[in-house]
Amino acid sequence: MGNVGRPSKYSQDLADEICARLSEGQSLRTVCKANDMPARASVFKWLRENSTFSDQYAKAKQESADAMFEEVLDACTVLPNVFNH
């Protein structure tokens, strides 16, 4: 019948997908809610056990923070200045 359920074994392809979604601004909680993604506990275990994934994850989170900052900055320049009427 094949494997059914969430992946729990680390693979570079899975790590790449997790980090791509994080870089796009998704939270780890949101990423891990998807049926094709591992549980957060698995990801945390991989982070503890795999320094390459830990580095990749840290870079993805930094990219996510940068993207969110840019969105906030863009919103501030687009919105009317409500403090100077």
C-alpha positions as MATLAB code, in Angstrom:
seq = 'MGNVGRPSKYSQDLADEICARLSEGQSLRTVCKANDMPARASVFKWLRENSTFSDQYAKAKQESADAMFEEVLDACTVLPNVFNH';
ca = [
       0.000    0.000    0.000;
       2.966    2.412    0.318;
       3.676    5.066    2.902;
       0.694    7.022    4.145;
       0.879   10.098    6.339;
       3.347   12.836    6.972;
       7.003   12.442    6.106;
       9.215   12.038    9.151;
      12.531   11.064    7.586;
      14.880   13.898    6.639;
      15.638   14.462    2.962;
      17.352   17.374    1.271;
      14.387   17.795   -1.089;
      12.040   18.135    1.876;
      14.431   20.536    3.617;
      14.607   22.634    0.432;
      10.813   22.815    0.217;
      10.430   23.751    3.879;
      13.017   26.506    3.516;
      11.487   27.778    0.271;
       8.118   28.145    1.990;
       9.724   29.855    4.979;
      11.581   32.266    2.666;
       8.241   33.205    1.105;
       7.013   34.323    4.511;
       5.110   31.269    5.713;
       5.539   30.359    9.353;
       6.854   26.943   10.287;
       3.475   26.269   11.918;
       1.744   26.972    8.582;
       4.264   24.950    6.582;
       3.838   21.952    8.866;
       0.040   22.053    8.637;
       0.295   20.909    5.012;
      -0.264   17.172    4.580;
       2.899   16.797    2.503;
       5.080   18.344    5.221;
       6.470   16.824    8.416;
       5.261   17.661   11.894;
       7.037   20.557   13.621;
       8.553   18.110   16.106;
      10.319   16.359   13.207;
      11.642   19.658   11.872;
      12.922   20.652   15.324;
      14.634   17.264   15.643;
      16.296   17.740   12.245;
      17.455   21.217   13.288;
      19.152   19.746   16.363;
      20.736   16.853   14.479;
      21.696   18.375   11.117;
      23.929   21.453   11.043;
      23.542   21.870    7.281;
      19.761   22.017    7.600;
      20.091   24.294   10.621;
      22.169   26.752    8.557;
      19.745   26.525    5.626;
      16.792   27.098    7.977;
      18.467   30.141    9.563;
      19.048   31.679    6.121;
      15.428   31.026    5.134;
      14.175   32.679    8.328;
      16.405   35.707    7.659;
      15.032   35.943    4.113;
      11.523   35.735    5.553;
      12.244   38.536    8.018;
      13.716   40.677    5.225;
      10.644   40.085    3.051;
       8.293   40.980    5.898;
      10.257   44.151    6.645;
      10.048   45.178    2.994;
       6.279   44.585    2.999;
       5.883   46.788    6.072;
       8.101   49.457    4.533;
       6.107   49.368    1.298;
       2.847   49.635    3.234;
       4.163   52.671    5.089;
       4.973   54.480    1.849;
       1.646   53.585    0.221;
      -0.687   54.432    3.074;
      -1.702   58.063    3.491;
       0.127   59.801    6.279;
      -2.536   59.613    8.984;
      -0.410   61.398   11.559;
      -0.107   64.648    9.615;
      -3.610   65.737    8.694;
];
